[in-house]
Amino acid sequence: MSIIASLTKKIEETAIVSPTLRFFCKLYYNPIVKREIELANITKKDHVLCIGGGPFPWTAIEIARDTRAKVTVIDVHYLSTLYAKQAISIFGLENLIEIRLGDGQSIDTSDFTVTHIALQAMPQDRILSNVLNRSKQGSRVLVRCAHDCLGSFYSCLSNQCLCDMCKSTRQKNSTMSETLLFIKGLRGERFEEANAYASRVNINSTASVAK
């Protein structure tokens, strides 16, 4: 686990018992999640899966509070799921958010209209590949991306999403570079176009849609 991931986990665990820390965490996460909600056009009609929720699933909480969408959160660490259940009870969101023990590399995502992959969810490329393989056509996938992560996603892009439906939003003043949006499309029909998209991003990441 990286230093940033370890620090994030510790902060989230402490936020369970610290209203002051929760206030500052909300200030950090709220604008990030709002941009992601806008990017993926998340509404009350969606069923959202958050992969890598951590001890305090801020993203799921913000999505549920802002859109009233149903959200399922999974994490590979059992202790994190116990903390997460305490966290959602603080906000009274048990009717909207479900916490599960689960692995993004193997979960069946066919029941979800939106999947959100956290920055700390690893390995992101394998998780993304599984999500795109199992999601239904038209499903949206949000991936929080570090500054140097784009290259590992190219193989997932090539066969499983439409290149003209891939966008991103910049995430300023945070530990991530941007959030990428993939929309599951018909396999095989846009292989060349998808590779062309990957090449454009590789050469100049500012070519993607920024908001």
PyMOL commands that place a pseudoatom at each C-alpha (Angstrom):
pseudoatom trace, name=CA, resn=MET, resi=1, chain=A, elem=C, hetatm=0, pos=[0.000, 0.000, 0.000]
pseudoatom trace, name=CA, resn=SER, resi=2, chain=A, elem=C, hetatm=0, pos=[1.367, 3.442, -0.972]
pseudoatom trace, name=CA, resn=ILE, resi=3, chain=A, elem=C, hetatm=0, pos=[2.020, 6.211, 1.539]
pseudoatom trace, name=CA, resn=ILE, resi=4, chain=A, elem=C, hetatm=0, pos=[-0.923, 8.243, 0.200]
pseudoatom trace, name=CA, resn=ALA, resi=5, chain=A, elem=C, hetatm=0, pos=[-3.249, 5.225, 0.361]
pseudoatom trace, name=CA, resn=SER, resi=6, chain=A, elem=C, hetatm=0, pos=[-2.142, 4.423, 3.916]
pseudoatom trace, name=CA, resn=LEU, resi=7, chain=A, elem=C, hetatm=0, pos=[-2.603, 8.031, 5.007]
pseudoatom trace, name=CA, resn=THR, resi=8, chain=A, elem=C, hetatm=0, pos=[-6.036, 8.226, 3.373]
pseudoatom trace, name=CA, resn=LYS, resi=9, chain=A, elem=C, hetatm=0, pos=[-7.114, 5.040, 5.154]
pseudoatom trace, name=CA, resn=LYS, resi=10, chain=A, elem=C, hetatm=0, pos=[-5.959, 6.394, 8.524]
pseudoatom trace, name=CA, resn=ILE, resi=11, chain=A, elem=C, hetatm=0, pos=[-7.723, 9.724, 8.009]
pseudoatom trace, name=CA, resn=GLU, resi=12, chain=A, elem=C, hetatm=0, pos=[-10.962, 7.961, 7.068]
pseudoatom trace, name=CA, resn=GLU, resi=13, chain=A, elem=C, hetatm=0, pos=[-10.812, 5.697, 10.115]
pseudoatom trace, name=CA, resn=THR, resi=14, chain=A, elem=C, hetatm=0, pos=[-10.270, 8.714, 12.372]
pseudoatom trace, name=CA, resn=ALA, resi=15, chain=A, elem=C, hetatm=0, pos=[-13.155, 10.602, 10.722]
pseudoatom trace, name=CA, resn=ILE, resi=16, chain=A, elem=C, hetatm=0, pos=[-15.573, 8.047, 12.175]
pseudoatom trace, name=CA, resn=VAL, resi=17, chain=A, elem=C, hetatm=0, pos=[-15.087, 9.605, 15.627]
pseudoatom trace, name=CA, resn=SER, resi=18, chain=A, elem=C, hetatm=0, pos=[-14.090, 13.156, 14.651]
pseudoatom trace, name=CA, resn=PRO, resi=19, chain=A, elem=C, hetatm=0, pos=[-16.794, 15.604, 13.462]
pseudoatom trace, name=CA, resn=THR, resi=20, chain=A, elem=C, hetatm=0, pos=[-14.100, 18.213, 12.791]
pseudoatom trace, name=CA, resn=LEU, resi=21, chain=A, elem=C, hetatm=0, pos=[-12.177, 15.891, 10.489]
pseudoatom trace, name=CA, resn=ARG, resi=22, chain=A, elem=C, hetatm=0, pos=[-15.417, 14.910, 8.742]
pseudoatom trace, name=CA, resn=PHE, resi=23, chain=A, elem=C, hetatm=0, pos=[-16.061, 18.589, 8.027]
pseudoatom trace, name=CA, resn=PHE, resi=24, chain=A, elem=C, hetatm=0, pos=[-12.694, 19.041, 6.325]
pseudoatom trace, name=CA, resn=CYS, resi=25, chain=A, elem=C, hetatm=0, pos=[-12.996, 15.752, 4.438]
pseudoatom trace, name=CA, resn=LYS, resi=26, chain=A, elem=C, hetatm=0, pos=[-16.353, 16.893, 3.086]
pseudoatom trace, name=CA, resn=LEU, resi=27, chain=A, elem=C, hetatm=0, pos=[-14.762, 20.136, 1.867]
pseudoatom trace, name=CA, resn=TYR, resi=28, chain=A, elem=C, hetatm=0, pos=[-12.193, 18.040, -0.018]
pseudoatom trace, name=CA, resn=TYR, resi=29, chain=A, elem=C, hetatm=0, pos=[-14.487, 15.402, -1.528]
pseudoatom trace, name=CA, resn=ASN, resi=30, chain=A, elem=C, hetatm=0, pos=[-17.609, 17.445, -2.284]
pseudoatom trace, name=CA, resn=PRO, resi=31, chain=A, elem=C, hetatm=0, pos=[-16.320, 19.338, -5.365]
pseudoatom trace, name=CA, resn=ILE, resi=32, chain=A, elem=C, hetatm=0, pos=[-14.591, 16.209, -6.701]
pseudoatom trace, name=CA, resn=VAL, resi=33, chain=A, elem=C, hetatm=0, pos=[-17.751, 14.114, -6.533]
pseudoatom trace, name=CA, resn=LYS, resi=34, chain=A, elem=C, hetatm=0, pos=[-19.956, 16.909, -7.890]
pseudoatom trace, name=CA, resn=ARG, resi=35, chain=A, elem=C, hetatm=0, pos=[-17.814, 17.046, -11.028]
pseudoatom trace, name=CA, resn=GLU, resi=36, chain=A, elem=C, hetatm=0, pos=[-18.067, 13.259, -11.362]
pseudoatom trace, name=CA, resn=ILE, resi=37, chain=A, elem=C, hetatm=0, pos=[-21.852, 13.321, -10.950]
pseudoatom trace, name=CA, resn=GLU, resi=38, chain=A, elem=C, hetatm=0, pos=[-22.060, 15.910, -13.721]
pseudoatom trace, name=CA, resn=LEU, resi=39, chain=A, elem=C, hetatm=0, pos=[-19.611, 14.036, -15.962]
pseudoatom trace, name=CA, resn=ALA, resi=40, chain=A, elem=C, hetatm=0, pos=[-21.533, 10.740, -15.757]
pseudoatom trace, name=CA, resn=ASN, resi=41, chain=A, elem=C, hetatm=0, pos=[-24.959, 12.386, -15.474]
pseudoatom trace, name=CA, resn=ILE, resi=42, chain=A, elem=C, hetatm=0, pos=[-25.833, 10.355, -12.372]
pseudoatom trace, name=CA, resn=THR, resi=43, chain=A, elem=C, hetatm=0, pos=[-29.484, 10.601, -11.313]
pseudoatom trace, name=CA, resn=LYS, resi=44, chain=A, elem=C, hetatm=0, pos=[-31.901, 9.023, -8.860]
pseudoatom trace, name=CA, resn=LYS, resi=45, chain=A, elem=C, hetatm=0, pos=[-32.681, 6.341, -11.457]
pseudoatom trace, name=CA, resn=ASP, resi=46, chain=A, elem=C, hetatm=0, pos=[-29.136, 4.951, -11.403]
pseudoatom trace, name=CA, resn=HIS, resi=47, chain=A, elem=C, hetatm=0, pos=[-27.731, 2.057, -9.393]
pseudoatom trace, name=CA, resn=VAL, resi=48, chain=A, elem=C, hetatm=0, pos=[-24.130, 2.967, -8.614]
pseudoatom trace, name=CA, resn=LEU, resi=49, chain=A, elem=C, hetatm=0, pos=[-21.281, 0.639, -7.650]
pseudoatom trace, name=CA, resn=CYS, resi=50, chain=A, elem=C, hetatm=0, pos=[-18.303, 2.158, -5.819]
pseudoatom trace, name=CA, resn=ILE, resi=51, chain=A, elem=C, hetatm=0, pos=[-15.212, -0.064, -5.919]
pseudoatom trace, name=CA, resn=GLY, resi=52, chain=A, elem=C, hetatm=0, pos=[-12.708, 0.635, -3.150]
pseudoatom trace, name=CA, resn=GLY, resi=53, chain=A, elem=C, hetatm=0, pos=[-14.932, 2.515, -0.725]
pseudoatom trace, name=CA, resn=GLY, resi=54, chain=A, elem=C, hetatm=0, pos=[-12.457, 2.475, 2.149]
pseudoatom trace, name=CA, resn=PRO, resi=55, chain=A, elem=C, hetatm=0, pos=[-13.291, 2.945, 5.842]
pseudoatom trace, name=CA, resn=PHE, resi=56, chain=A, elem=C, hetatm=0, pos=[-15.310, 6.114, 5.169]
pseudoatom trace, name=CA, resn=PRO, resi=57, chain=A, elem=C, hetatm=0, pos=[-16.995, 5.915, 1.736]
pseudoatom trace, name=CA, resn=TRP, resi=58, chain=A, elem=C, hetatm=0, pos=[-17.182, 9.642, 1.042]
pseudoatom trace, name=CA, resn=THR, resi=59, chain=A, elem=C, hetatm=0, pos=[-17.845, 9.230, -2.667]
pseudoatom trace, name=CA, resn=ALA, resi=60, chain=A, elem=C, hetatm=0, pos=[-20.840, 6.969, -2.077]
pseudoatom trace, name=CA, resn=ILE, resi=61, chain=A, elem=C, hetatm=0, pos=[-22.164, 9.309, 0.608]
pseudoatom trace, name=CA, resn=GLU, resi=62, chain=A, elem=C, hetatm=0, pos=[-21.914, 12.380, -1.628]
pseudoatom trace, name=CA, resn=ILE, resi=63, chain=A, elem=C, hetatm=0, pos=[-23.527, 10.564, -4.576]
pseudoatom trace, name=CA, resn=ALA, resi=64, chain=A, elem=C, hetatm=0, pos=[-26.405, 9.296, -2.436]
pseudoatom trace, name=CA, resn=ARG, resi=65, chain=A, elem=C, hetatm=0, pos=[-27.006, 12.662, -0.774]
pseudoatom trace, name=CA, resn=ASP, resi=66, chain=A, elem=C, hetatm=0, pos=[-26.798, 14.686, -3.993]
pseudoatom trace, name=CA, resn=THR, resi=67, chain=A, elem=C, hetatm=0, pos=[-28.740, 12.384, -6.331]
pseudoatom trace, name=CA, resn=ARG, resi=68, chain=A, elem=C, hetatm=0, pos=[-30.670, 9.972, -4.045]
pseudoatom trace, name=CA, resn=ALA, resi=69, chain=A, elem=C, hetatm=0, pos=[-29.388, 7.136, -6.239]
pseudoatom trace, name=CA, resn=LYS, resi=70, chain=A, elem=C, hetatm=0, pos=[-28.961, 3.657, -4.777]
pseudoatom trace, name=CA, resn=VAL, resi=71, chain=A, elem=C, hetatm=0, pos=[-25.274, 2.974, -4.123]
pseudoatom trace, name=CA, resn=THR, resi=72, chain=A, elem=C, hetatm=0, pos=[-23.445, -0.287, -3.407]
pseudoatom trace, name=CA, resn=VAL, resi=73, chain=A, elem=C, hetatm=0, pos=[-19.926, -0.024, -1.970]
pseudoatom trace, name=CA, resn=ILE, resi=74, chain=A, elem=C, hetatm=0, pos=[-17.380, -2.849, -2.025]
pseudoatom trace, name=CA, resn=ASP, resi=75, chain=A, elem=C, hetatm=0, pos=[-13.946, -3.142, -0.453]
pseudoatom trace, name=CA, resn=VAL, resi=76, chain=A, elem=C, hetatm=0, pos=[-11.518, -6.050, -0.205]
pseudoatom trace, name=CA, resn=HIS, resi=77, chain=A, elem=C, hetatm=0, pos=[-10.720, -5.298, 3.447]
pseudoatom trace, name=CA, resn=TYR, resi=78, chain=A, elem=C, hetatm=0, pos=[-13.227, -6.648, 5.960]
pseudoatom trace, name=CA, resn=LEU, resi=79, chain=A, elem=C, hetatm=0, pos=[-12.316, -4.071, 8.621]
pseudoatom trace, name=CA, resn=SER, resi=80, chain=A, elem=C, hetatm=0, pos=[-12.927, -1.253, 6.143]
pseudoatom trace, name=CA, resn=THR, resi=81, chain=A, elem=C, hetatm=0, pos=[-16.448, -2.527, 5.500]
pseudoatom trace, name=CA, resn=LEU, resi=82, chain=A, elem=C, hetatm=0, pos=[-17.174, -2.473, 9.248]
pseudoatom trace, name=CA, resn=TYR, resi=83, chain=A, elem=C, hetatm=0, pos=[-15.984, 1.135, 9.499]
pseudoatom trace, name=CA, resn=ALA, resi=84, chain=A, elem=C, hetatm=0, pos=[-17.967, 2.021, 6.372]
pseudoatom trace, name=CA, resn=LYS, resi=85, chain=A, elem=C, hetatm=0, pos=[-21.214, 0.729, 7.866]
pseudoatom trace, name=CA, resn=GLN, resi=86, chain=A, elem=C, hetatm=0, pos=[-20.637, 2.992, 10.869]
pseudoatom trace, name=CA, resn=ALA, resi=87, chain=A, elem=C, hetatm=0, pos=[-19.921, 5.909, 8.542]
pseudoatom trace, name=CA, resn=ILE, resi=88, chain=A, elem=C, hetatm=0, pos=[-23.144, 5.684, 6.557]
pseudoatom trace, name=CA, resn=SER, resi=89, chain=A, elem=C, hetatm=0, pos=[-25.147, 5.383, 9.775]
pseudoatom trace, name=CA, resn=ILE, resi=90, chain=A, elem=C, hetatm=0, pos=[-23.773, 8.778, 10.868]
pseudoatom trace, name=CA, resn=PHE, resi=91, chain=A, elem=C, hetatm=0, pos=[-25.599, 10.328, 7.906]
pseudoatom trace, name=CA, resn=GLY, resi=92, chain=A, elem=C, hetatm=0, pos=[-28.663, 8.071, 8.103]
pseudoatom trace, name=CA, resn=LEU, resi=93, chain=A, elem=C, hetatm=0, pos=[-28.098, 6.692, 4.613]
pseudoatom trace, name=CA, resn=GLU, resi=94, chain=A, elem=C, hetatm=0, pos=[-28.576, 2.987, 5.312]
pseudoatom trace, name=CA, resn=ASN, resi=95, chain=A, elem=C, hetatm=0, pos=[-31.625, 2.957, 3.017]
pseudoatom trace, name=CA, resn=LEU, resi=96, chain=A, elem=C, hetatm=0, pos=[-29.570, 4.237, 0.062]
pseudoatom trace, name=CA, resn=ILE, resi=97, chain=A, elem=C, hetatm=0, pos=[-26.086, 2.761, 0.597]
pseudoatom trace, name=CA, resn=GLU, resi=98, chain=A, elem=C, hetatm=0, pos=[-25.189, -0.918, 0.930]
pseudoatom trace, name=CA, resn=ILE, resi=99, chain=A, elem=C, hetatm=0, pos=[-21.717, -2.001, 2.090]
pseudoatom trace, name=CA, resn=ARG, resi=100, chain=A, elem=C, hetatm=0, pos=[-20.283, -5.326, 0.913]
pseudoatom trace, name=CA, resn=LEU, resi=101, chain=A, elem=C, hetatm=0, pos=[-17.012, -7.225, 1.107]
pseudoatom trace, name=CA, resn=GLY, resi=102, chain=A, elem=C, hetatm=0, pos=[-15.937, -7.690, -2.500]
pseudoatom trace, name=CA, resn=ASP, resi=103, chain=A, elem=C, hetatm=0, pos=[-13.197, -7.557, -5.125]
pseudoatom trace, name=CA, resn=GLY, resi=104, chain=A, elem=C, hetatm=0, pos=[-13.384, -5.296, -8.170]
pseudoatom trace, name=CA, resn=GLN, resi=105, chain=A, elem=C, hetatm=0, pos=[-11.447, -7.821, -10.249]
pseudoatom trace, name=CA, resn=SER, resi=106, chain=A, elem=C, hetatm=0, pos=[-14.209, -10.418, -9.991]
pseudoatom trace, name=CA, resn=ILE, resi=107, chain=A, elem=C, hetatm=0, pos=[-17.495, -8.684, -9.148]
pseudoatom trace, name=CA, resn=ASP, resi=108, chain=A, elem=C, hetatm=0, pos=[-20.394, -8.984, -11.597]
pseudoatom trace, name=CA, resn=THR, resi=109, chain=A, elem=C, hetatm=0, pos=[-21.304, -5.408, -12.568]
pseudoatom trace, name=CA, resn=SER, resi=110, chain=A, elem=C, hetatm=0, pos=[-24.221, -6.244, -14.875]
pseudoatom trace, name=CA, resn=ASP, resi=111, chain=A, elem=C, hetatm=0, pos=[-26.795, -4.938, -12.377]
pseudoatom trace, name=CA, resn=PHE, resi=112, chain=A, elem=C, hetatm=0, pos=[-25.230, -1.470, -12.143]
pseudoatom trace, name=CA, resn=THR, resi=113, chain=A, elem=C, hetatm=0, pos=[-25.701, 1.500, -14.474]
pseudoatom trace, name=CA, resn=VAL, resi=114, chain=A, elem=C, hetatm=0, pos=[-22.671, 3.375, -13.109]
pseudoatom trace, name=CA, resn=THR, resi=115, chain=A, elem=C, hetatm=0, pos=[-19.429, 1.985, -11.675]
pseudoatom trace, name=CA, resn=HIS, resi=116, chain=A, elem=C, hetatm=0, pos=[-16.928, 4.194, -9.830]
pseudoatom trace, name=CA, resn=ILE, resi=117, chain=A, elem=C, hetatm=0, pos=[-13.348, 2.957, -9.393]
pseudoatom trace, name=CA, resn=ALA, resi=118, chain=A, elem=C, hetatm=0, pos=[-11.415, 4.675, -6.593]
pseudoatom trace, name=CA, resn=LEU, resi=119, chain=A, elem=C, hetatm=0, pos=[-7.858, 5.925, -6.971]
pseudoatom trace, name=CA, resn=GLN, resi=120, chain=A, elem=C, hetatm=0, pos=[-6.693, 3.481, -4.278]
pseudoatom trace, name=CA, resn=ALA, resi=121, chain=A, elem=C, hetatm=0, pos=[-8.500, 0.484, -5.830]
pseudoatom trace, name=CA, resn=MET, resi=122, chain=A, elem=C, hetatm=0, pos=[-5.742, -1.733, -7.202]
pseudoatom trace, name=CA, resn=PRO, resi=123, chain=A, elem=C, hetatm=0, pos=[-4.895, -2.957, -9.758]
pseudoatom trace, name=CA, resn=GLN, resi=124, chain=A, elem=C, hetatm=0, pos=[-7.002, -0.358, -11.579]
pseudoatom trace, name=CA, resn=ASP, resi=125, chain=A, elem=C, hetatm=0, pos=[-6.387, -1.728, -15.085]
pseudoatom trace, name=CA, resn=ARG, resi=126, chain=A, elem=C, hetatm=0, pos=[-7.575, -5.237, -14.166]
pseudoatom trace, name=CA, resn=ILE, resi=127, chain=A, elem=C, hetatm=0, pos=[-10.562, -3.862, -12.288]
pseudoatom trace, name=CA, resn=LEU, resi=128, chain=A, elem=C, hetatm=0, pos=[-11.486, -1.714, -15.288]
pseudoatom trace, name=CA, resn=SER, resi=129, chain=A, elem=C, hetatm=0, pos=[-11.144, -4.700, -17.626]
pseudoatom trace, name=CA, resn=ASN, resi=130, chain=A, elem=C, hetatm=0, pos=[-13.471, -6.794, -15.455]
pseudoatom trace, name=CA, resn=VAL, resi=131, chain=A, elem=C, hetatm=0, pos=[-16.012, -3.974, -15.184]
pseudoatom trace, name=CA, resn=LEU, resi=132, chain=A, elem=C, hetatm=0, pos=[-16.086, -3.352, -18.939]
pseudoatom trace, name=CA, resn=ASN, resi=133, chain=A, elem=C, hetatm=0, pos=[-16.365, -7.088, -19.639]
pseudoatom trace, name=CA, resn=ARG, resi=134, chain=A, elem=C, hetatm=0, pos=[-19.342, -7.577, -17.330]
pseudoatom trace, name=CA, resn=SER, resi=135, chain=A, elem=C, hetatm=0, pos=[-21.228, -4.285, -17.642]
pseudoatom trace, name=CA, resn=LYS, resi=136, chain=A, elem=C, hetatm=0, pos=[-24.229, -3.887, -19.921]
pseudoatom trace, name=CA, resn=GLN, resi=137, chain=A, elem=C, hetatm=0, pos=[-24.083, -1.740, -23.031]
pseudoatom trace, name=CA, resn=GLY, resi=138, chain=A, elem=C, hetatm=0, pos=[-24.493, 1.935, -22.172]
pseudoatom trace, name=CA, resn=SER, resi=139, chain=A, elem=C, hetatm=0, pos=[-23.172, 1.533, -18.621]
pseudoatom trace, name=CA, resn=ARG, resi=140, chain=A, elem=C, hetatm=0, pos=[-20.922, 4.334, -17.406]
pseudoatom trace, name=CA, resn=VAL, resi=141, chain=A, elem=C, hetatm=0, pos=[-17.580, 3.732, -15.697]
pseudoatom trace, name=CA, resn=LEU, resi=142, chain=A, elem=C, hetatm=0, pos=[-15.761, 6.445, -13.732]
pseudoatom trace, name=CA, resn=VAL, resi=143, chain=A, elem=C, hetatm=0, pos=[-12.080, 5.934, -12.929]
pseudoatom trace, name=CA, resn=ARG, resi=144, chain=A, elem=C, hetatm=0, pos=[-10.088, 8.282, -10.720]
pseudoatom trace, name=CA, resn=CYS, resi=145, chain=A, elem=C, hetatm=0, pos=[-6.728, 8.618, -12.358]
pseudoatom trace, name=CA, resn=ALA, resi=146, chain=A, elem=C, hetatm=0, pos=[-3.266, 9.544, -11.108]
pseudoatom trace, name=CA, resn=HIS, resi=147, chain=A, elem=C, hetatm=0, pos=[-0.952, 11.605, -13.287]
pseudoatom trace, name=CA, resn=ASP, resi=148, chain=A, elem=C, hetatm=0, pos=[0.764, 8.606, -14.873]
pseudoatom trace, name=CA, resn=CYS, resi=149, chain=A, elem=C, hetatm=0, pos=[-2.001, 5.993, -15.096]
pseudoatom trace, name=CA, resn=LEU, resi=150, chain=A, elem=C, hetatm=0, pos=[-3.407, 6.425, -18.609]
pseudoatom trace, name=CA, resn=GLY, resi=151, chain=A, elem=C, hetatm=0, pos=[-1.095, 3.986, -20.355]
pseudoatom trace, name=CA, resn=SER, resi=152, chain=A, elem=C, hetatm=0, pos=[-2.304, 0.981, -18.383]
pseudoatom trace, name=CA, resn=PHE, resi=153, chain=A, elem=C, hetatm=0, pos=[-5.882, 1.544, -19.585]
pseudoatom trace, name=CA, resn=TYR, resi=154, chain=A, elem=C, hetatm=0, pos=[-5.239, 1.366, -23.347]
pseudoatom trace, name=CA, resn=SER, resi=155, chain=A, elem=C, hetatm=0, pos=[-5.837, -2.378, -23.692]
pseudoatom trace, name=CA, resn=CYS, resi=156, chain=A, elem=C, hetatm=0, pos=[-9.166, -2.020, -21.894]
pseudoatom trace, name=CA, resn=LEU, resi=157, chain=A, elem=C, hetatm=0, pos=[-10.169, 0.857, -24.167]
pseudoatom trace, name=CA, resn=SER, resi=158, chain=A, elem=C, hetatm=0, pos=[-9.480, -0.888, -27.449]
pseudoatom trace, name=CA, resn=ASN, resi=159, chain=A, elem=C, hetatm=0, pos=[-12.292, -3.440, -27.509]
pseudoatom trace, name=CA, resn=GLN, resi=160, chain=A, elem=C, hetatm=0, pos=[-14.837, -2.444, -24.920]
pseudoatom trace, name=CA, resn=CYS, resi=161, chain=A, elem=C, hetatm=0, pos=[-15.878, 1.201, -25.140]
pseudoatom trace, name=CA, resn=LEU, resi=162, chain=A, elem=C, hetatm=0, pos=[-16.695, 3.701, -27.849]
pseudoatom trace, name=CA, resn=CYS, resi=163, chain=A, elem=C, hetatm=0, pos=[-13.880, 6.181, -28.204]
pseudoatom trace, name=CA, resn=ASP, resi=164, chain=A, elem=C, hetatm=0, pos=[-16.201, 9.087, -28.964]
pseudoatom trace, name=CA, resn=MET, resi=165, chain=A, elem=C, hetatm=0, pos=[-17.923, 8.448, -25.640]
pseudoatom trace, name=CA, resn=CYS, resi=166, chain=A, elem=C, hetatm=0, pos=[-14.813, 8.688, -23.472]
pseudoatom trace, name=CA, resn=LYS, resi=167, chain=A, elem=C, hetatm=0, pos=[-14.430, 11.919, -21.545]
pseudoatom trace, name=CA, resn=SER, resi=168, chain=A, elem=C, hetatm=0, pos=[-12.713, 13.243, -18.454]
pseudoatom trace, name=CA, resn=THR, resi=169, chain=A, elem=C, hetatm=0, pos=[-12.952, 15.975, -15.881]
pseudoatom trace, name=CA, resn=ARG, resi=170, chain=A, elem=C, hetatm=0, pos=[-9.923, 17.607, -14.300]
pseudoatom trace, name=CA, resn=GLN, resi=171, chain=A, elem=C, hetatm=0, pos=[-9.620, 17.294, -10.531]
pseudoatom trace, name=CA, resn=LYS, resi=172, chain=A, elem=C, hetatm=0, pos=[-7.841, 20.326, -9.159]
pseudoatom trace, name=CA, resn=ASN, resi=173, chain=A, elem=C, hetatm=0, pos=[-6.350, 20.581, -5.673]
pseudoatom trace, name=CA, resn=SER, resi=174, chain=A, elem=C, hetatm=0, pos=[-6.468, 16.829, -5.070]
pseudoatom trace, name=CA, resn=THR, resi=175, chain=A, elem=C, hetatm=0, pos=[-4.217, 13.770, -5.118]
pseudoatom trace, name=CA, resn=MET, resi=176, chain=A, elem=C, hetatm=0, pos=[-5.583, 12.755, -8.537]
pseudoatom trace, name=CA, resn=SER, resi=177, chain=A, elem=C, hetatm=0, pos=[-5.118, 14.211, -12.000]
pseudoatom trace, name=CA, resn=GLU, resi=178, chain=A, elem=C, hetatm=0, pos=[-8.575, 13.610, -13.411]
pseudoatom trace, name=CA, resn=THR, resi=179, chain=A, elem=C, hetatm=0, pos=[-11.580, 11.322, -13.459]
pseudoatom trace, name=CA, resn=LEU, resi=180, chain=A, elem=C, hetatm=0, pos=[-12.063, 9.360, -16.684]
pseudoatom trace, name=CA, resn=LEU, resi=181, chain=A, elem=C, hetatm=0, pos=[-15.502, 8.387, -17.998]
pseudoatom trace, name=CA, resn=PHE, resi=182, chain=A, elem=C, hetatm=0, pos=[-15.893, 5.271, -20.161]
pseudoatom trace, name=CA, resn=ILE, resi=183, chain=A, elem=C, hetatm=0, pos=[-19.251, 4.306, -21.666]
pseudoatom trace, name=CA, resn=LYS, resi=184, chain=A, elem=C, hetatm=0, pos=[-19.627, 0.626, -22.504]
pseudoatom trace, name=CA, resn=GLY, resi=185, chain=A, elem=C, hetatm=0, pos=[-20.278, 0.151, -26.208]
pseudoatom trace, name=CA, resn=LEU, resi=186, chain=A, elem=C, hetatm=0, pos=[-20.484, -2.538, -28.835]
pseudoatom trace, name=CA, resn=ARG, resi=187, chain=A, elem=C, hetatm=0, pos=[-17.346, -4.669, -28.962]
pseudoatom trace, name=CA, resn=GLY, resi=188, chain=A, elem=C, hetatm=0, pos=[-15.182, -4.766, -32.027]
pseudoatom trace, name=CA, resn=GLU, resi=189, chain=A, elem=C, hetatm=0, pos=[-16.976, -2.115, -34.087]
pseudoatom trace, name=CA, resn=ARG, resi=190, chain=A, elem=C, hetatm=0, pos=[-14.766, 0.762, -33.000]
pseudoatom trace, name=CA, resn=PHE, resi=191, chain=A, elem=C, hetatm=0, pos=[-11.402, -0.959, -32.480]
pseudoatom trace, name=CA, resn=GLU, resi=192, chain=A, elem=C, hetatm=0, pos=[-9.420, 1.440, -34.677]
pseudoatom trace, name=CA, resn=GLU, resi=193, chain=A, elem=C, hetatm=0, pos=[-11.175, 4.537, -33.371]
pseudoatom trace, name=CA, resn=ALA, resi=194, chain=A, elem=C, hetatm=0, pos=[-10.579, 3.467, -29.764]
pseudoatom trace, name=CA, resn=ASN, resi=195, chain=A, elem=C, hetatm=0, pos=[-6.875, 2.983, -30.398]
pseudoatom trace, name=CA, resn=ALA, resi=196, chain=A, elem=C, hetatm=0, pos=[-6.785, 6.402, -32.034]
pseudoatom trace, name=CA, resn=TYR, resi=197, chain=A, elem=C, hetatm=0, pos=[-8.355, 7.891, -28.918]
pseudoatom trace, name=CA, resn=ALA, resi=198, chain=A, elem=C, hetatm=0, pos=[-5.759, 6.224, -26.718]
pseudoatom trace, name=CA, resn=SER, resi=199, chain=A, elem=C, hetatm=0, pos=[-3.000, 7.620, -28.921]
pseudoatom trace, name=CA, resn=ARG, resi=200, chain=A, elem=C, hetatm=0, pos=[-4.383, 11.135, -28.652]
pseudoatom trace, name=CA, resn=VAL, resi=201, chain=A, elem=C, hetatm=0, pos=[-4.526, 10.906, -24.865]
pseudoatom trace, name=CA, resn=ASN, resi=202, chain=A, elem=C, hetatm=0, pos=[-1.000, 9.510, -24.769]
pseudoatom trace, name=CA, resn=ILE, resi=203, chain=A, elem=C, hetatm=0, pos=[0.372, 12.408, -26.813]
pseudoatom trace, name=CA, resn=ASN, resi=204, chain=A, elem=C, hetatm=0, pos=[-1.585, 15.161, -25.128]
pseudoatom trace, name=CA, resn=SER, resi=205, chain=A, elem=C, hetatm=0, pos=[-3.882, 14.482, -22.193]
pseudoatom trace, name=CA, resn=THR, resi=206, chain=A, elem=C, hetatm=0, pos=[-5.458, 17.941, -22.540]
pseudoatom trace, name=CA, resn=ALA, resi=207, chain=A, elem=C, hetatm=0, pos=[-7.269, 16.667, -25.638]
pseudoatom trace, name=CA, resn=SER, resi=208, chain=A, elem=C, hetatm=0, pos=[-9.838, 15.020, -23.389]
pseudoatom trace, name=CA, resn=VAL, resi=209, chain=A, elem=C, hetatm=0, pos=[-12.903, 16.922, -22.280]
pseudoatom trace, name=CA, resn=ALA, resi=210, chain=A, elem=C, hetatm=0, pos=[-12.111, 19.063, -19.232]
pseudoatom trace, name=CA, resn=LYS, resi=211, chain=A, elem=C, hetatm=0, pos=[-14.648, 20.791, -17.020]
for i in range(1, 211): cmd.bond("trace and resi %d" % i, "trace and resi %d" % (i + 1))
show_as sticks, trace
zoom trace
